[in-house]
Amino acid sequence: MPDALSRTLGAPLPDEFDRLTDSDLDELDRLLRNAVAARGERLGAAVESSLQLIPRLMRPTVKRALGL
């Protein structure tokens, strides 16, 4: 299970993580995935909300410039 957590983090795990049980590592991986998903949702909502400040006719151009 350390491989899944390492992929979630995008980095090798510190040596201290060897002390954790597989169930602890699974739970940490699940919590991190949930946190990343929630952050992505909040970021998407913030982007959509901020686009409301841009005049409607300019929004497609701004979205293209932002890569959205």
Backbone as a printed PyTorch tensor [residue, N CA C, xyz], in Angstrom:
tensor([[[  0.7910,  -1.2060,   0.0000],
         [  0.0000,   0.0000,   0.0000],
         [  0.8370,   1.2760,   0.0000]],

        [[  2.0930,   1.2140,   0.3820],
         [  2.8760,   2.4450,   0.3370],
         [  3.0010,   3.0070,  -1.0770]],

        [[  2.9280,   2.1380,  -2.0920],
         [  3.0420,   2.6150,  -3.4710],
         [  1.8680,   3.5090,  -3.8390]],

        [[  0.6770,   3.1630,  -3.4050],
         [ -0.5010,   3.9830,  -3.7080],
         [ -0.3810,   5.3450,  -3.0430]],

        [[  0.0490,   5.3690,  -1.8010],
         [  0.2070,   6.6370,  -1.0900],
         [  1.3100,   7.4690,  -1.7250]],

        [[  2.3650,   6.8370,  -2.1340],
         [  3.4610,   7.5400,  -2.8000],
         [  2.9800,   8.1660,  -4.1120]],

        [[  2.1370,   7.4390,  -4.8600],
         [  1.5730,   7.9950,  -6.1040],
         [  0.6480,   9.1640,  -5.7940]],

        [[ -0.1370,   9.0470,  -4.7360],
         [ -1.0460,  10.1340,  -4.3610],
         [ -0.2580,  11.3880,  -4.0120]],

        [[  0.8210,  11.2110,  -3.2640],
         [  1.6400,  12.3520,  -2.8640],
         [  2.5210,  12.8590,  -4.0020]],

        [[  2.8280,  11.9780,  -4.9360],
         [  3.7140,  12.3660,  -6.0340],
         [  5.1660,  12.4480,  -5.6030]],

        [[  5.5140,  11.7290,  -4.5280],
         [  6.8820,  11.7530,  -4.0110],
         [  7.1130,  10.4700,  -3.2150]],

        [[  8.3780,  10.1050,  -3.0420],
         [  8.6550,   8.9300,  -2.2100],
         [  8.2940,   9.2200,  -0.7500]],

        [[  7.8960,   8.1730,  -0.0580],
         [  7.5150,   8.3330,   1.3440],
         [  8.7540,   8.3860,   2.2270]],

        [[  8.7090,   9.1850,   3.2780],
         [  9.8190,   9.1850,   4.2360],
         [  9.9490,   7.8080,   4.9090]],

        [[ 11.1140,   7.5050,   5.3930],
         [ 11.3610,   6.2130,   6.0440],
         [ 10.4490,   5.9800,   7.2420]],

        [[ 10.0390,   7.0300,   7.9170],
         [  9.1890,   6.9010,   9.1030],
         [  7.8410,   6.2680,   8.7810]],

        [[  7.4080,   6.3330,   7.5300],
         [  6.1170,   5.7630,   7.1400],
         [  6.1400,   4.2360,   7.1940]],

        [[  7.3330,   3.6430,   7.2560],
         [  7.4370,   2.1820,   7.3740],
         [  6.8390,   1.6910,   8.6830]],

        [[  6.7340,   2.5550,   9.6520],
         [  6.1840,   2.1750,  10.9580],
         [  4.6580,   2.0770,  10.9430]],

        [[  4.0300,   2.6480,   9.9370],
         [  2.5670,   2.6350,   9.8720],
         [  2.0660,   1.2920,   9.3470]],

        [[  0.9010,   0.9040,   9.8090],
         [  0.2910,  -0.3340,   9.3200],
         [ -0.3280,  -0.0880,   7.9460]],

        [[ -0.6420,  -1.1700,   7.2500],
         [ -1.2820,  -1.0390,   5.9360],
         [ -2.6170,  -0.3180,   6.0410]],

        [[ -3.3650,  -0.5920,   7.0980],
         [ -4.6620,   0.0830,   7.2470],
         [ -4.4640,   1.5700,   7.5040]],

        [[ -3.4130,   1.9410,   8.2440],
         [ -3.1250,   3.3640,   8.4500],
         [ -2.7490,   4.0400,   7.1360]],

        [[ -1.9380,   3.3640,   6.3460],
         [ -1.5290,   3.9130,   5.0510],
         [ -2.7230,   4.0470,   4.1110]],

        [[ -3.6070,   3.0590,   4.1210],
         [ -4.8210,   3.1290,   3.3030],
         [ -5.6910,   4.3140,   3.7130]],

        [[ -5.8470,   4.4890,   5.0180],
         [ -6.6710,   5.5890,   5.5290],
         [ -6.0510,   6.9390,   5.1800]],

        [[ -4.7530,   7.0650,   5.3100],
         [ -4.0720,   8.3070,   4.9510],
         [ -4.2270,   8.5900,   3.4630]],

        [[ -4.0920,   7.5610,   2.6460],
         [ -4.2680,   7.7230,   1.2040],
         [ -5.6910,   8.1750,   0.8830]],

        [[ -6.6750,   7.5630,   1.5370],
         [ -8.0820,   7.9370,   1.3080],
         [ -8.3270,   9.3860,   1.7150]],

        [[ -7.8070,   9.7880,   2.8640],
         [ -7.9990,  11.1570,   3.3340],
         [ -7.3330,  12.1700,   2.4050]],

        [[ -6.1430,  11.8360,   1.9290],
         [ -5.4520,  12.7440,   1.0080],
         [ -6.1900,  12.8720,  -0.3180]],

        [[ -6.6990,  11.7550,  -0.8310],
         [ -7.4520,  11.8080,  -2.0890],
         [ -8.7250,  12.6520,  -1.9280]],

        [[ -9.4000,  12.4960,  -0.8040],
         [-10.6030,  13.2970,  -0.5430],
         [-10.2580,  14.7740,  -0.4350]],

        [[ -9.1490,  15.0880,   0.2270],
         [ -8.7340,  16.4830,   0.3800],
         [ -8.3860,  17.0980,  -0.9740]],

        [[ -7.6950,  16.3500,  -1.8080],
         [ -7.3290,  16.8470,  -3.1400],
         [ -8.5830,  17.0780,  -3.9830]],

        [[ -9.5260,  16.1490,  -3.9180],
         [-10.7710,  16.2980,  -4.6800],
         [-11.5650,  17.5040,  -4.1940]],

        [[-11.6580,  17.6810,  -2.8860],
         [-12.3910,  18.8250,  -2.3370],
         [-11.7210,  20.1370,  -2.7200]],

        [[-10.3920,  20.1580,  -2.6890],
         [ -9.6700,  21.3710,  -3.0760],
         [ -9.9250,  21.6960,  -4.5460]],

        [[ -9.9410,  20.6680,  -5.3910],
         [-10.2170,  20.8860,  -6.8110],
         [-11.6050,  21.4480,  -7.0480]],

        [[-12.5850,  20.9400,  -6.3070],
         [-13.9490,  21.4500,  -6.4400],
         [-14.0310,  22.9080,  -6.0060]],

        [[-13.3820,  23.2340,  -4.8790],
         [-13.4060,  24.6240,  -4.4030],
         [-12.6910,  25.5470,  -5.3740]],

        [[-11.5870,  25.0830,  -5.9440],
         [-10.8510,  25.8950,  -6.9050],
         [-11.6960,  26.1380,  -8.1570]],

        [[-12.3620,  25.0940,  -8.6350],
         [-13.2350,  25.2480,  -9.7980],
         [-14.3670,  26.2290,  -9.5350]],

        [[-14.9570,  26.1490,  -8.3500],
         [-16.0290,  27.0780,  -7.9890],
         [-15.4960,  28.5000,  -7.8950]],

        [[-14.2890,  28.6700,  -7.3850],
         [-13.7010,  30.0050,  -7.2750],
         [-13.4340,  30.5980,  -8.6600]],

        [[-12.9580,  29.7660,  -9.5790],
         [-12.6940,  30.2510, -10.9460],
         [-14.0010,  30.6710, -11.6030]],

        [[-15.0170,  29.8260, -11.4950],
         [-16.3120,  30.1730, -12.0940],
         [-16.8830,  31.4410, -11.4730]],

        [[-16.7520,  31.5790, -10.1760],
         [-17.2510,  32.7620,  -9.4860],
         [-16.5000,  34.0120,  -9.9390]],

        [[-15.1920,  33.8940, -10.0910],
         [-14.4120,  35.0650, -10.5030],
         [-14.6950,  35.4560, -11.9450]],

        [[-15.0830,  34.4980, -12.7820],
         [-15.4140,  34.8240, -14.1690],
         [-16.6630,  35.7070, -14.2600]],

        [[-17.4780,  35.6870, -13.2160],
         [-18.6730,  36.5410, -13.2150],
         [-18.2990,  38.0210, -13.1600]],

        [[-17.0750,  38.3280, -12.7590],
         [-16.6190,  39.7170, -12.6960],
         [-16.2130,  40.2520, -14.0660]],

        [[-16.0330,  39.3540, -15.0200],
         [-15.6070,  39.7250, -16.3670],
         [-16.8490,  39.8990, -17.2320]],

        [[-16.8790,  40.9660, -18.0370],
         [-18.0410,  41.1550, -18.9130],
         [-18.3090,  39.9140, -19.7700]],

        [[-19.5770,  39.5910, -19.9420],
         [-20.0020,  38.3630, -20.6020],
         [-19.3500,  38.1680, -21.9750]],

        [[-19.2250,  39.1960, -22.7760],
         [-18.6530,  39.0540, -24.1180],
         [-17.1590,  38.7320, -24.0890]],

        [[-16.4870,  39.0430, -23.0020],
         [-15.0490,  38.7800, -22.9030],
         [-14.7430,  37.4200, -22.2880]],

        [[-15.7280,  36.7780, -21.6770],
         [-15.4840,  35.5230, -20.9590],
         [-14.8890,  34.4180, -21.8250]],

        [[-15.3930,  34.1790, -23.0520],
         [-14.7750,  33.1200, -23.8620],
         [-13.2870,  33.3790, -24.1410]],

        [[-12.9330,  34.6140, -24.3870],
         [-11.5320,  34.9470, -24.6530],
         [-10.6870,  34.7440, -23.4040]],

        [[-11.2050,  35.1590, -22.2790],
         [-10.4700,  34.9930, -21.0150],
         [-10.3350,  33.5050, -20.7020]],

        [[-11.3720,  32.7180, -20.9100],
         [-11.2940,  31.2750, -20.6570],
         [-10.2380,  30.6330, -21.5420]],

        [[-10.1910,  31.0240, -22.8110],
         [ -9.1750,  30.4650, -23.7050],
         [ -7.7790,  30.8620, -23.2290]],

        [[ -7.6230,  32.1110, -22.8060],
         [ -6.3170,  32.5750, -22.3250],
         [ -5.8810,  31.8070, -21.0740]],

        [[ -6.8490,  31.4320, -20.2440],
         [ -6.5600,  30.6780, -19.0270],
         [ -6.4520,  29.1760, -19.2700]],

        [[ -6.8030,  28.7460, -20.4650],
         [ -6.7500,  27.3290, -20.7850],
         [ -7.9320,  26.5420, -20.2290]],

        [[ -9.0660,  27.2000, -20.0590],
         [-10.2440,  26.5280, -19.5120],
         [-11.1440,  26.0620, -20.5970]]])
